[in-house]
Amino acid sequence: MTTKKQVVEEFRCRAIRDAALRVVGRKGLEKATVDDIAREAGVAKGTLYLYFRSRDEIIEKTIGAAVDDLLARLQRAADGAGEGPFDEALERVLTAEFAYFDENRDFFRLYFASGEYSEDRRLRQSRRYRLHIDQLVGLIESGRRRGELKSLDSERAAIAIAGAARDLILRRIHEKEPPPPESDARFLSEVLCSGLAARRVEG
């Protein structure tokens, strides 16, 4: 059973992480300080050190929590798609993913630009990356069982989808006015599901 103390601690930690998102979004990783984050969160600097050992740990935990929130949103999107067609399910998941990054655009724009999002960092967060790949594998396997998709390596297909989505996200967060999330989601889903080749008209 969750105690009152645990509830208060989680509330404080979330408030601090949310403050870190806003501060980094405005100032960037290099210029964001513990003082800035404490001021943004409305707590004393010493209070932060009750929950986090350093500024870097605040940032690391903030990234982790953001990714956990994203994964939960993607899972809800996948669940909401039910047993619908694969292309519609994929589009729904991609829309949720693009919308999440749009909502936290300033933070992720500076985060990616800082070089923090390296291959090494991604691999160190392998549990979360693995969960995302597993979500996509689940969608692909469902499509195969319904006869919508050809027999293929579901793992490699999931990695390809995740990579394509990541690169489009990088483009979106640097655009002044990116298309609506559902527009890019539909575009990517069509490219992945139908390919780029024009259909030939039999004469």
C-alpha positions as CSV (number, residue, x, y, z in Angstrom):
1,M,0.0,0.0,0.0
2,T,1.3,3.4,-0.9
3,T,2.0,5.6,2.1
4,K,1.3,9.3,2.3
5,K,5.0,10.0,2.4
6,Q,5.5,8.1,-0.8
7,V,2.7,10.1,-2.5
8,V,4.2,13.4,-1.4
9,E,7.7,12.3,-2.6
10,E,6.3,11.3,-6.0
11,F,4.4,14.6,-6.3
12,R,7.6,16.5,-5.4
13,C,9.8,14.5,-7.8
14,R,7.3,15.0,-10.7
15,A,7.1,18.7,-10.0
16,I,10.9,19.0,-10.1
17,R,11.1,16.9,-13.3
18,D,8.4,19.1,-14.9
19,A,10.3,22.2,-13.9
20,A,13.5,20.7,-15.4
21,L,11.6,20.2,-18.7
22,R,10.6,23.8,-18.8
23,V,14.0,25.2,-17.8
24,V,16.0,23.1,-20.2
25,G,13.5,24.0,-22.9
26,R,14.1,27.7,-22.3
27,K,17.9,27.7,-21.6
28,G,19.3,24.5,-22.9
29,L,21.1,21.7,-21.0
30,E,24.4,23.5,-20.5
31,K,22.9,26.7,-19.0
32,A,20.2,25.0,-16.8
33,T,21.3,25.1,-13.2
34,V,19.9,23.5,-10.0
35,D,19.0,27.0,-8.8
36,D,17.0,27.6,-12.0
37,I,15.1,24.3,-11.6
38,A,14.4,24.9,-7.9
39,R,13.1,28.3,-8.6
40,E,10.9,27.0,-11.5
41,A,9.6,24.2,-9.2
42,G,8.9,26.7,-6.4
43,V,11.0,24.8,-3.8
44,A,14.2,25.5,-1.9
45,K,17.5,24.3,-3.5
46,G,18.1,22.1,-0.6
47,T,14.8,20.3,-1.2
48,L,16.0,19.2,-4.6
49,Y,18.9,17.4,-3.0
50,L,16.5,15.4,-0.8
51,Y,15.4,13.6,-4.0
52,F,18.2,14.0,-6.5
53,R,22.0,13.8,-6.0
54,S,22.9,16.3,-8.7
55,R,21.7,18.4,-11.6
56,D,22.7,15.6,-14.0
57,E,20.6,13.1,-12.1
58,I,17.6,15.5,-12.3
59,I,18.1,15.6,-16.1
60,E,18.6,11.9,-16.4
61,K,15.5,11.1,-14.4
62,T,13.5,13.8,-16.3
63,I,14.4,12.1,-19.6
64,G,13.6,8.7,-18.2
65,A,10.2,9.9,-16.9
66,A,9.4,11.6,-20.2
67,V,10.2,8.4,-22.1
68,D,8.0,6.4,-19.7
69,D,5.1,8.8,-20.2
70,L,5.6,8.5,-24.0
71,L,5.6,4.7,-23.9
72,A,2.4,4.7,-21.8
73,R,0.8,7.0,-24.3
74,L,1.9,4.8,-27.2
75,Q,0.5,1.7,-25.5
76,R,-2.8,3.4,-25.0
77,A,-2.9,4.3,-28.6
78,A,-2.1,0.7,-29.6
79,D,-4.7,-0.7,-27.3
80,G,-7.2,1.8,-28.6
81,A,-6.6,0.6,-32.1
82,G,-7.9,-2.8,-31.1
83,E,-7.9,-5.3,-33.9
84,G,-8.3,-2.7,-36.6
85,P,-6.2,-2.7,-39.8
86,F,-2.5,-2.5,-39.4
87,D,-2.0,0.8,-41.3
88,E,-4.7,2.5,-39.1
89,A,-3.1,1.1,-35.9
90,L,0.3,2.3,-37.0
91,E,-1.0,5.7,-37.9
92,R,-2.7,6.0,-34.5
93,V,0.6,5.1,-32.7
94,L,2.7,7.5,-34.8
95,T,0.2,10.3,-34.3
96,A,0.5,9.8,-30.5
97,E,4.3,9.8,-30.7
98,F,4.5,13.0,-32.9
99,A,2.0,14.8,-30.7
100,Y,4.0,14.0,-27.5
101,F,7.2,15.5,-29.0
102,D,5.2,18.5,-30.2
103,E,4.0,19.1,-26.6
104,N,7.6,19.0,-25.3
105,R,9.2,20.5,-28.4
106,D,11.5,23.1,-26.9
107,F,12.9,20.6,-24.4
108,F,13.6,17.9,-27.1
109,R,14.9,20.4,-29.6
110,L,17.7,21.5,-27.2
111,Y,18.2,18.0,-25.9
112,F,18.8,16.5,-29.4
113,A,21.0,19.5,-30.4
114,S,23.2,19.1,-27.4
115,G,24.4,15.7,-28.6
116,E,23.1,14.0,-25.4
117,Y,20.9,11.7,-27.6
118,S,23.8,9.6,-28.7
119,E,23.8,5.9,-29.6
120,D,25.5,5.2,-26.3
121,R,22.8,7.0,-24.4
122,R,20.1,5.2,-26.2
123,L,21.7,1.8,-25.5
124,R,22.0,2.7,-21.8
125,Q,18.3,3.3,-21.9
126,S,17.9,-0.1,-23.6
127,R,15.0,-1.2,-21.3
128,R,12.8,1.6,-22.6
129,Y,14.0,1.2,-26.2
130,R,13.2,-2.5,-25.9
131,L,9.7,-1.8,-24.7
132,H,9.1,0.5,-27.7
133,I,10.4,-2.1,-30.2
134,D,8.2,-4.7,-28.5
135,Q,5.1,-2.4,-28.9
136,L,5.8,-2.2,-32.6
137,V,6.5,-5.9,-32.9
138,G,3.1,-6.5,-31.3
139,L,1.4,-4.4,-34.0
140,I,3.3,-6.1,-36.8
141,E,2.5,-9.6,-35.5
142,S,-1.2,-8.7,-35.2
143,G,-1.1,-7.5,-38.9
144,R,0.6,-10.8,-40.0
145,R,-1.9,-13.0,-38.2
146,R,-4.7,-11.2,-40.0
147,G,-3.0,-11.7,-43.3
148,E,-2.4,-8.0,-43.9
149,L,1.4,-8.2,-43.9
150,K,3.7,-10.6,-45.6
151,S,6.0,-12.8,-43.7
152,L,9.0,-10.7,-42.6
153,D,11.4,-10.3,-39.7
154,S,9.1,-8.4,-37.2
155,E,12.0,-7.3,-35.1
156,R,13.9,-5.7,-38.0
157,A,10.7,-4.1,-39.3
158,A,10.0,-2.6,-35.9
159,I,13.5,-1.2,-35.7
160,A,13.0,0.3,-39.2
161,I,9.7,2.0,-38.2
162,A,11.2,3.3,-35.0
163,G,14.2,4.8,-36.9
164,A,12.0,6.4,-39.5
165,A,9.8,7.9,-36.9
166,R,12.8,9.2,-34.9
167,D,14.3,11.0,-38.0
168,L,10.9,12.6,-38.8
169,I,10.6,13.7,-35.2
170,L,14.1,15.4,-35.5
171,R,12.8,17.2,-38.6
172,R,9.6,18.3,-36.9
173,I,11.2,19.7,-33.8
174,H,13.4,22.0,-35.9
175,E,10.6,23.2,-38.2
176,K,8.9,26.5,-37.3
177,E,5.5,25.2,-38.4
178,P,5.6,21.4,-38.7
179,P,2.5,19.7,-40.2
180,P,-0.1,18.4,-37.8
181,P,1.0,15.2,-36.1
182,E,-1.8,13.2,-37.8
183,S,-0.6,14.4,-41.2
184,D,3.0,13.2,-40.8
185,A,1.7,10.0,-39.2
186,R,-0.5,9.3,-42.2
187,F,2.4,10.2,-44.5
188,L,4.9,7.8,-42.8
189,S,2.3,5.0,-42.4
190,E,1.6,5.2,-46.2
191,V,5.3,5.2,-47.0
192,L,5.9,2.2,-44.8
193,C,2.8,0.3,-45.8
194,S,2.6,1.1,-49.5
195,G,6.1,2.1,-50.5
196,L,7.0,4.8,-52.9
197,A,6.4,3.1,-56.2
198,A,3.5,4.4,-58.3
199,R,1.0,1.8,-59.3
200,R,1.0,0.9,-62.9
201,V,-2.2,1.3,-64.8
202,E,-2.8,-1.8,-67.0
203,G,-3.6,-0.7,-70.6
